[in-house]
Each structure stands twice: as C-alpha cells, then as structure tokens.
C-alpha cells in the first residue's frame, strides 16, 4: 500500500558500488496523519531492495532491521508502525519477536483469479494474528463481494485516492463504515481537494505526498560472526543457564550490542530500558532468543560465505526437526534440528567439519551423523540432502528407508522453506 510513484525518491545504491553495502540498512518511512495533521503512525518501506522485489524475506528483513539496526526510536518514536506483508510472511516466525500493540500488518489482496477456497483459507492466519494482538489493514479490494469473509478481520481499511474518482468516495466510505469496524485511511492523497473531500466524509486518517513524502533513513549494521551465533544457538538448544548465555554475550561485544539494541527497540514494547545481559536473556526467554539468533545466522556473513548458506542450514534444521517428529521422541527432534543446522558448519566456518565441531558440545548421536553419516539421524540427513538435490531416485530411496510418504516429506519441506523464508533477510 505504498505510494503510487517512487521515481523521485532515493533509490537503493548499486550493490557493486560499495563493498560495505551489505552492512547498510535503508528504510523509508511515510507519515500517516490525523485530521489535525498530527502524526498517528508511520508506514515503513524497505529501500534496500527494489520496489518490485517485495517478498516474505524482505518483509522479515524490514522489520528486523527497523528494530535492530536503524534505531527504531529515531525512526518511529512511540507511534504506530504499518508494515506491508506478503501472505507468506504473515505466518513467519519473525513476528514472534515483536510486541504487537504498536504494529499494523498491511495485508494485500490475493491474485485476481484467486478461488473462494483460497480466500477462505487465509482466515485462520488472520485470526491467529488478531488473537496475538496484531491489527490488520487492507486496501479497498476488501470491499469487493468475494472478500466478504475478510471484513471482520480489518482494523484499518486504506482507500487509494488514485484508484477511484472523488465521485465514488462516499459510496466506498459508507460501505466500509457499515460492514467493518475499521478505521479508514485515505492514502495517496496528493491534493487539498482530496483531503477536504475525505475529511467531509468523516475520514480521520490520511497518508500521501500532500502531507509528506517518504524519508529514507540509513544505518550501518554491526553483525557477529557465524561462529559466535552458532555458539549461542547451541547454548539455547541445550537450555543452558542464564549465566552461561550471559558469559557468551560478555565475550562478544557485537553479539551483546545487537541484543541490547533489539530488546530496547520500541517494537519490543518494554516500558523500561534493559542494560544488563542477564536481564535481556531473562526477558527474551529461550524461544525468542533462538528466533533472534536464527535471524542473525541468516543475515551474517563469514568471509565470503553467501547468506544463502545460512538459509539452507536453517531449512535443513527445520526439515529434520519436522521429519523426525513423525518417528522420534521430542528431545530427539531437538537434536535432529542441530544436525540439520550444523550440517553446513564446515562451509560457514571454512574448515573441516571435525574441526568446526570442536567449538561446540554436542551429543554423540549428533556427531555421528555429521562426521560419520551414521546413527539414528543419518537417514534423516540423507533425506534432507535428497530434497535439495532433485535426484528422484535418491529421494525415493531415502524416504522409503524411513517409511515416509512423498506427501509427508513434501509437506515438511514446504513448512521448512516457509519457516526459513520468514527468518532470512534478503540482501543483507
């Protein structure tokens, strides 16, 4: 629900122009104002990627960078934040890291040829987000007959002033007021006439060039190494004590810096500033700490290692966790996750797997799978690699060895890809 023309706005720099571009977060904000032109909130746009490259991955990147790197207080203050989402990113794990009270998720319409079943299938995700406290915003497509079931989900309806003439405004406003409880936002307002007309119809929220063009904020990121993040993930998976995690944070200034900046960001929703590592770990909890560390893993670089390696590792971990859950006890599924994530440790650290594993304490069953390709987890790792290879014969052999159907494996693979996509930060 971005403004209609971005040609006159600052564009992302060519990645080839600066070797440090990977460490730059570029975020634009545009004010949403009330009838007195006081700022109600800000819509954020990722200017690190092109306008047409909006994906679930870039959604996660935008929110993560806004909270962790760009100085959220300076960026949005205490105002409400509007974030454009893809339908894939709405179920992303990155949303578990933020306080929902001040975040509005902007939901796009489905493709024009979407079936009634596809439209209905979105409702459980919407309901789950609303139950967690998120508010949802929709564009005027919500007012079409085929989206009737979505109407109760809307906290905001954004009416695009460039998409219809003023003569149709009253009809759209009355429909939205009658069939939803949503606040209406007139967006892409570019003239005084449009503002006055919508104000006369009772609209109280506005966005557009007539009030403010998007402002670009850039910040340089400081990211820990893969090795340190993997140590943190290892500690969390072992349910280590607060003292052990605190000790690691004390050893790595970049890790502790990023954690404190994240937890003190406005999006996390704390009323007081956290200054101690111990306090940060206790507030965040192991589950959210793991999510945060996984995000860091996918966005950090080790030498020339591309971020895609970190993404693949996370996909492997989640896939092995899901597959093993069908056949093994819960604690073994946790170990399966570690096998998957650490299966590319040699690539990420640039050293043989045996050497790489010296830095972490792992169960013998995990080491057996990673080093010797044997033991209870070896067949799951084989199947995970077969899913990546496209080798149908190897896939069939590996799936049959575990007595898993194609449907079971494919479902788990899709779930793992979706989960990892919600964590990865594209272009980071």
Secondary structure, DSSP 8 states (H G I E B T S, - for coil): ---S--TTS-----GGG-TTGGGEEEEEEEEEEETT--EEEEEEEE-SS-GGG--HHHHHHHHHHHHHTS-HHHHHTTSEEEEEE-TTGGG-GGGGGS-GGGEEEEE----TT--HHHHHHTHHHHHHHHHTT-EEEEEGGGGSGGGGGGGGG-SEEEEETTSS-GGGHHHHHHHHHHH---EEEEES--SHHHHHHHHHTT--EE-STTT---EEEEEE-----HHHHHHHHHHHHTT--HHHHHHHHHH-HHHHHHHHHHHTSGGG--SS----HHHHHHHHHHHHHHHHHHHHHHH---TT--HHHHHHHHHHHHHHHHHHHTTS-HHHHHHHHHHHHHTTHHHHHTS-HHHHGGGS---HHHHIIIIIS-STTHHHHHHHHHHHH--HHHHHHHHHHTT--HHHHHHHHHHHHHHHHHH--TT-
